[in-house]
């Protein structure tokens, strides 16, 4: 077999071997990377869901007591906890307006 044919054969073997090794090594890393991105997206989705649930709970209580502009102490404390969690999650100013209005209400035992 001519020397140039042996060289080409050797180069092709090296390329094929290197490609095979890379494919074997990259798949687990690719899987780990994609799984991490998927987990990060799930976390963001859960945070957004939590914000929606907190906002819904706060507005429900707000509209329940809005007419009289007063609420029981236990309900106020509950809304306060919900509001603080909502703000920790980066909630928007819509709930801030509700919270500020509640601050002006009469709180009773």
PEFENPE-V160342 format. One record per pair of residues at least 4 apart in sequence whose C-alpha atoms are under 6 Angstrom apart, sorted by the first residue. I is the first residue (numbers start at 1). GAP is how many residues later the second one is. D is the distance in Angstrom with one decimal. If there is no record, write none. Layout:
I,GAP,D
I,GAP,D
This chain:
13,4,6.0
14,4,5.9
22,4,5.7
26,4,5.8
27,4,6.0
31,4,5.9
51,4,6.0
51,35,5.8
62,4,5.7
65,4,6.0
69,36,5.0
70,35,5.0
70,36,4.5
70,37,5.6
71,36,5.2
72,35,5.6
72,36,4.9
72,37,5.6
73,34,5.6
73,35,5.5
73,36,5.4
79,4,6.0
86,5,5.3
87,4,4.9
